[in-house]
Amino acid sequence: MKIFGEIAVPISKKSYNLQQQKLNYRLKFITASLLVAN
């Protein structure tokens, strides 16, 4: 169980970081679209 935890934590952190990057990119894209629309 301990080994599984050591493997799972870095993977979940990695996927969390990827999700954050996607959100940031999406926010930038939406902001840019709004600026262009105005």
PDB file with SEQRES, HELIX, SHEET and CRYST1 records, atoms N, CA, C and O in Angstrom:
SEQRES   1 A   38  MET LYS ILE PHE GLY GLU ILE ALA VAL PRO ILE SER LYS          
SEQRES   2 A   38  LYS SER TYR ASN LEU GLN GLN GLN LYS LEU ASN TYR ARG          
SEQRES   3 A   38  LEU LYS PHE ILE THR ALA SER LEU LEU VAL ALA ASN              
HELIX    1 AA1 LYS A    2  ALA A   37  1                                  36    
CRYST1    1.000    1.000    1.000  90.00  90.00  90.00 P 1           1          
ATOM      1  N   MET A   1       0.831  -1.200   0.000  1.00  0.00           N  
ATOM      2  CA  MET A   1       0.000   0.000   0.000  1.00  0.00           C  
ATOM      3  C   MET A   1       0.870   1.255   0.000  1.00  0.00           C  
ATOM      4  O   MET A   1       0.549   2.244  -0.659  1.00  0.00           O  
ATOM      5  N   LYS A   2       1.976   1.204   0.749  1.00  0.00           N  
ATOM      6  CA  LYS A   2       2.865   2.374   0.808  1.00  0.00           C  
ATOM      7  C   LYS A   2       3.487   2.656  -0.556  1.00  0.00           C  
ATOM      8  O   LYS A   2       3.592   3.808  -0.977  1.00  0.00           O  
ATOM      9  N   ILE A   3       3.900   1.581  -1.243  1.00  0.00           N  
ATOM     10  CA  ILE A   3       4.499   1.738  -2.576  1.00  0.00           C  
ATOM     11  C   ILE A   3       3.479   2.362  -3.532  1.00  0.00           C  
ATOM     12  O   ILE A   3       3.811   3.248  -4.319  1.00  0.00           O  
ATOM     13  N   PHE A   4       2.245   1.888  -3.451  1.00  0.00           N  
ATOM     14  CA  PHE A   4       1.196   2.423  -4.320  1.00  0.00           C  
ATOM     15  C   PHE A   4       1.019   3.916  -4.080  1.00  0.00           C  
ATOM     16  O   PHE A   4       0.870   4.690  -5.026  1.00  0.00           O  
ATOM     17  N   GLY A   5       1.037   4.318  -2.811  1.00  0.00           N  
ATOM     18  CA  GLY A   5       0.899   5.734  -2.478  1.00  0.00           C  
ATOM     19  C   GLY A   5       2.027   6.559  -3.059  1.00  0.00           C  
ATOM     20  O   GLY A   5       1.807   7.666  -3.551  1.00  0.00           O  
ATOM     21  N   GLU A   6       3.243   6.020  -3.003  1.00  0.00           N  
ATOM     22  CA  GLU A   6       4.400   6.749  -3.533  1.00  0.00           C  
ATOM     23  C   GLU A   6       4.320   6.898  -5.048  1.00  0.00           C  
ATOM     24  O   GLU A   6       4.844   7.860  -5.611  1.00  0.00           O  
ATOM     25  N   ILE A   7       3.667   5.948  -5.704  1.00  0.00           N  
ATOM     26  CA  ILE A   7       3.506   6.029  -7.163  1.00  0.00           C  
ATOM     27  C   ILE A   7       2.323   6.933  -7.513  1.00  0.00           C  
ATOM     28  O   ILE A   7       2.407   7.745  -8.434  1.00  0.00           O  
ATOM     29  N   ALA A   8       1.232   6.787  -6.780  1.00  0.00           N  
ATOM     30  CA  ALA A   8       0.000   7.490  -7.115  1.00  0.00           C  
ATOM     31  C   ALA A   8       0.107   8.994  -6.878  1.00  0.00           C  
ATOM     32  O   ALA A   8      -0.441   9.779  -7.652  1.00  0.00           O  
ATOM     33  N   VAL A   9       0.799   9.403  -5.825  1.00  0.00           N  
ATOM     34  CA  VAL A   9       0.854  10.833  -5.500  1.00  0.00           C  
ATOM     35  C   VAL A   9       1.509  11.652  -6.611  1.00  0.00           C  
ATOM     36  O   VAL A   9       0.933  12.652  -7.040  1.00  0.00           O  
ATOM     37  N   PRO A  10       2.700  11.262  -7.095  1.00  0.00           N  
ATOM     38  CA  PRO A  10       3.301  12.050  -8.179  1.00  0.00           C  
ATOM     39  C   PRO A  10       2.440  12.095  -9.436  1.00  0.00           C  
ATOM     40  O   PRO A  10       2.394  13.118 -10.118  1.00  0.00           O  
ATOM     41  N   ILE A  11       1.760  10.998  -9.747  1.00  0.00           N  
ATOM     42  CA  ILE A  11       0.902  10.955 -10.934  1.00  0.00           C  
ATOM     43  C   ILE A  11      -0.270  11.915 -10.766  1.00  0.00           C  
ATOM     44  O   ILE A  11      -0.607  12.648 -11.695  1.00  0.00           O  
ATOM     45  N   SER A  12      -0.897  11.917  -9.583  1.00  0.00           N  
ATOM     46  CA  SER A  12      -2.030  12.808  -9.360  1.00  0.00           C  
ATOM     47  C   SER A  12      -1.576  14.262  -9.378  1.00  0.00           C  
ATOM     48  O   SER A  12      -2.298  15.135  -9.861  1.00  0.00           O  
ATOM     49  N   LYS A  13      -0.377  14.526  -8.851  1.00  0.00           N  
ATOM     50  CA  LYS A  13       0.150  15.893  -8.909  1.00  0.00           C  
ATOM     51  C   LYS A  13       0.384  16.309 -10.347  1.00  0.00           C  
ATOM     52  O   LYS A  13       0.095  17.443 -10.730  1.00  0.00           O  
ATOM     53  N   LYS A  14       0.909  15.385 -11.142  1.00  0.00           N  
ATOM     54  CA  LYS A  14       1.196  15.678 -12.549  1.00  0.00           C  
ATOM     55  C   LYS A  14      -0.100  15.986 -13.295  1.00  0.00           C  
ATOM     56  O   LYS A  14      -0.176  16.973 -14.026  1.00  0.00           O  
ATOM     57  N   SER A  15      -1.111  15.149 -13.114  1.00  0.00           N  
ATOM     58  CA  SER A  15      -2.372  15.360 -13.814  1.00  0.00           C  
ATOM     59  C   SER A  15      -3.054  16.632 -13.314  1.00  0.00           C  
ATOM     60  O   SER A  15      -3.721  17.324 -14.083  1.00  0.00           O  
ATOM     61  N   TYR A  16      -2.886  16.943 -12.015  1.00  0.00           N  
ATOM     62  CA  TYR A  16      -3.449  18.179 -11.472  1.00  0.00           C  
ATOM     63  C   TYR A  16      -2.800  19.381 -12.142  1.00  0.00           C  
ATOM     64  O   TYR A  16      -3.483  20.331 -12.524  1.00  0.00           O  
ATOM     65  N   ASN A  17      -1.474  19.335 -12.283  1.00  0.00           N  
ATOM     66  CA  ASN A  17      -0.758  20.429 -12.944  1.00  0.00           C  
ATOM     67  C   ASN A  17      -1.217  20.579 -14.390  1.00  0.00           C  
ATOM     68  O   ASN A  17      -1.370  21.697 -14.883  1.00  0.00           O  
ATOM     69  N   LEU A  18      -1.435  19.454 -15.069  1.00  0.00           N  
ATOM     70  CA  LEU A  18      -1.910  19.506 -16.452  1.00  0.00           C  
ATOM     71  C   LEU A  18      -3.285  20.158 -16.517  1.00  0.00           C  
ATOM     72  O   LEU A  18      -3.547  20.975 -17.400  1.00  0.00           O  
ATOM     73  N   GLN A  19      -4.164  19.801 -15.582  1.00  0.00           N  
ATOM     74  CA  GLN A  19      -5.495  20.395 -15.553  1.00  0.00           C  
ATOM     75  C   GLN A  19      -5.403  21.901 -15.339  1.00  0.00           C  
ATOM     76  O   GLN A  19      -6.120  22.670 -15.979  1.00  0.00           O  
ATOM     77  N   GLN A  20      -4.508  22.324 -14.426  1.00  0.00           N  
ATOM     78  CA  GLN A  20      -4.327  23.749 -14.159  1.00  0.00           C  
ATOM     79  C   GLN A  20      -3.846  24.475 -15.409  1.00  0.00           C  
ATOM     80  O   GLN A  20      -4.311  25.573 -15.714  1.00  0.00           O  
ATOM     81  N   GLN A  21      -2.912  23.858 -16.131  1.00  0.00           N  
ATOM     82  CA  GLN A  21      -2.396  24.468 -17.361  1.00  0.00           C  
ATOM     83  C   GLN A  21      -3.512  24.615 -18.391  1.00  0.00           C  
ATOM     84  O   GLN A  21      -3.606  25.638 -19.070  1.00  0.00           O  
ATOM     85  N   LYS A  22      -4.350  23.597 -18.504  1.00  0.00           N  
ATOM     86  CA  LYS A  22      -5.463  23.656 -19.454  1.00  0.00           C  
ATOM     87  C   LYS A  22      -6.425  24.775 -19.071  1.00  0.00           C  
ATOM     88  O   LYS A  22      -6.892  25.519 -19.934  1.00  0.00           O  
ATOM     89  N   LEU A  23      -6.724  24.895 -17.769  1.00  0.00           N  
ATOM     90  CA  LEU A  23      -7.616  25.949 -17.307  1.00  0.00           C  
ATOM     91  C   LEU A  23      -7.025  27.315 -17.595  1.00  0.00           C  
ATOM     92  O   LEU A  23      -7.721  28.206 -18.081  1.00  0.00           O  
ATOM     93  N   ASN A  24      -5.739  27.485 -17.295  1.00  0.00           N  
ATOM     94  CA  ASN A  24      -5.078  28.762 -17.551  1.00  0.00           C  
ATOM     95  C   ASN A  24      -5.134  29.106 -19.029  1.00  0.00           C  
ATOM     96  O   ASN A  24      -5.413  30.247 -19.396  1.00  0.00           O  
ATOM     97  N   TYR A  25      -4.870  28.118 -19.881  1.00  0.00           N  
ATOM     98  CA  TYR A  25      -4.900  28.338 -21.327  1.00  0.00           C  
ATOM     99  C   TYR A  25      -6.302  28.734 -21.775  1.00  0.00           C  
ATOM    100  O   TYR A  25      -6.477  29.629 -22.602  1.00  0.00           O  
ATOM    101  N   ARG A  26      -7.294  28.053 -21.214  1.00  0.00           N  
ATOM    102  CA  ARG A  26      -8.686  28.331 -21.574  1.00  0.00           C  
ATOM    103  C   ARG A  26      -9.072  29.747 -21.154  1.00  0.00           C  
ATOM    104  O   ARG A  26      -9.732  30.470 -21.899  1.00  0.00           O  
ATOM    105  N   LEU A  27      -8.647  30.133 -19.939  1.00  0.00           N  
ATOM    106  CA  LEU A  27      -8.946  31.481 -19.459  1.00  0.00           C  
ATOM    107  C   LEU A  27      -8.311  32.531 -20.357  1.00  0.00           C  
ATOM    108  O   LEU A  27      -8.943  33.530 -20.701  1.00  0.00           O  
ATOM    109  N   LYS A  28      -7.058  32.300 -20.736  1.00  0.00           N  
ATOM    110  CA  LYS A  28      -6.369  33.241 -21.631  1.00  0.00           C  
ATOM    111  C   LYS A  28      -7.096  33.334 -22.962  1.00  0.00           C  
ATOM    112  O   LYS A  28      -7.260  34.421 -23.517  1.00  0.00           O  
ATOM    113  N   PHE A  29      -7.528  32.194 -23.467  1.00  0.00           N  
ATOM    114  CA  PHE A  29      -8.216  32.159 -24.755  1.00  0.00           C  
ATOM    115  C   PHE A  29      -9.536  32.923 -24.679  1.00  0.00           C  
ATOM    116  O   PHE A  29      -9.865  33.697 -25.578  1.00  0.00           O  
ATOM    117  N   ILE A  30     -10.297  32.700 -23.588  1.00  0.00           N  
ATOM    118  CA  ILE A  30     -11.578  33.393 -23.408  1.00  0.00           C  
ATOM    119  C   ILE A  30     -11.347  34.889 -23.285  1.00  0.00           C  
ATOM    120  O   ILE A  30     -12.068  35.686 -23.885  1.00  0.00           O  
ATOM    121  N   THR A  31     -10.330  35.272 -22.501  1.00  0.00           N  
ATOM    122  CA  THR A  31     -10.012  36.689 -22.318  1.00  0.00           C  
ATOM    123  C   THR A  31      -9.661  37.322 -23.656  1.00  0.00           C  
ATOM    124  O   THR A  31     -10.130  38.415 -23.974  1.00  0.00           O  
ATOM    125  N   ALA A  32      -8.837  36.636 -24.436  1.00  0.00           N  
ATOM    126  CA  ALA A  32      -8.443  37.149 -25.750  1.00  0.00           C  
ATOM    127  C   ALA A  32      -9.662  37.279 -26.656  1.00  0.00           C  
ATOM    128  O   ALA A  32      -9.784  38.261 -27.388  1.00  0.00           O  
ATOM    129  N   SER A  33     -10.555  36.312 -26.617  1.00  0.00           N  
ATOM    130  CA  SER A  33     -11.758  36.347 -27.451  1.00  0.00           C  
ATOM    131  C   SER A  33     -12.626  37.538 -27.079  1.00  0.00           C  
ATOM    132  O   SER A  33     -13.165  38.220 -27.951  1.00  0.00           O  
ATOM    133  N   LEU A  34     -12.760  37.789 -25.772  1.00  0.00           N  
ATOM    134  CA  LEU A  34     -13.560  38.925 -25.315  1.00  0.00           C  
ATOM    135  C   LEU A  34     -12.936  40.236 -25.768  1.00  0.00           C  
ATOM    136  O   LEU A  34     -13.643  41.147 -26.199  1.00  0.00           O  
ATOM    137  N   LEU A  35     -11.615  40.335 -25.673  1.00  0.00           N  
ATOM    138  CA  LEU A  35     -10.928  41.556 -26.101  1.00  0.00           C  
ATOM    139  C   LEU A  35     -11.137  41.788 -27.593  1.00  0.00           C  
ATOM    140  O   LEU A  35     -11.354  42.919 -28.029  1.00  0.00           O  
ATOM    141  N   VAL A  36     -11.070  40.710 -28.372  1.00  0.00           N  
ATOM    142  CA  VAL A  36     -11.272  40.829 -29.819  1.00  0.00           C  
ATOM    143  C   VAL A  36     -12.723  41.215 -30.119  1.00  0.00           C  
ATOM    144  O   VAL A  36     -12.985  42.029 -31.005  1.00  0.00           O  
ATOM    145  N   ALA A  37     -13.655  40.629 -29.379  1.00  0.00           N  
ATOM    146  CA  ALA A  37     -15.074  40.897 -29.594  1.00  0.00           C  
ATOM    147  C   ALA A  37     -15.393  42.366 -29.312  1.00  0.00           C  
ATOM    148  O   ALA A  37     -16.218  42.971 -29.995  1.00  0.00           O  
ATOM    149  N   ASN A  38     -14.738  42.926 -28.308  1.00  0.00           N  
ATOM    150  CA  ASN A  38     -14.959  44.341 -27.984  1.00  0.00           C  
ATOM    151  C   ASN A  38     -14.131  45.194 -28.927  1.00  0.00           C  
ATOM    152  O   ASN A  38     -14.161  46.421 -28.836  1.00  0.00           O  
TER     153      ASN A  38                                                      
END                                                                             
